[in-house]
Amino acid sequence: MNRRYQLYVGAIALLAAVNVARWALHGATAEQAARERAPLAEDFRLRVDVPAPAGHERDLFARAGGGSGEYLGDGGFGVRKRQAVRPVVKMAALAPVSAPDVAQVMAQNGLGRLRLLGVVFHAGKRQAYLAQDKENCIAATGDTVFGQYAVDEITVDAVQLRDTNTNMTRRIPVSGK
């Protein structure tokens, strides 16, 4: 056996002997202490320590510097009963809202249904994969899709579309970004 292995075996034997001696000498008292101290209901209660108020209380929200007493005006000091103070609520005036143009609403609804599923850059040509409801199409810059939307710009993460009827534009990001 190699000398290094003899040192390892000796260290293991020494640690085992110390553990057995510790168990034999102190094991009985540890078991008794564990049996005597069973968990009680008090051990599972939440304890919250709330500091007691100091003798020099001071109300920061009282008028006139707030001490424990206040000059009442009739020749003496005392504590006044406090009345609840309600905050004053002021209503803001809103500007009148004009009704949107019917054509713009229709264009927004149409542009709102369009989704950009992906963008492809191949051989210097940019193409976008678009979906509306259950229809799909692939378009390049300058193409018209779904009969009324012109593709103005295609970037890595979005496409700029324009409604040809109302000239409204929308930037559509790639789905999942």
C-alpha angles and dihedrals in degrees: 000000000000118000092239091055090048089057091050093049090047092051091049092049091049093051091047091051091049091051093048091048091048091050093047095047103035103020096086094053093047091052091050092050090049092050093048095051107060117170112268130203088252090063090064098048121107112246120202120183112212113188115237115244114264121243092251100063118180127188108215092193097054121105123249099033091310113246126165088273136033133204106256097195096240094093100278147073125247145135118279121214109248121232122216111255117214118210117243112244117204120196116227119224114239124213114244114261118224120221113258120246113266092230091053092051091050091048092049091050091050094045090044092060093055117100129190109222099178150334126231127198110191128159092344092307121118118211132177126208107217133184132196119181102313098338125096132191142171117225139176129211110294095023124124116229131198089004099285113041122087119205105229103172138005121200132170095270106020147026127221112220129185128201105231093208099053103014090233113151132208131188109217118197122215111271112262096029 
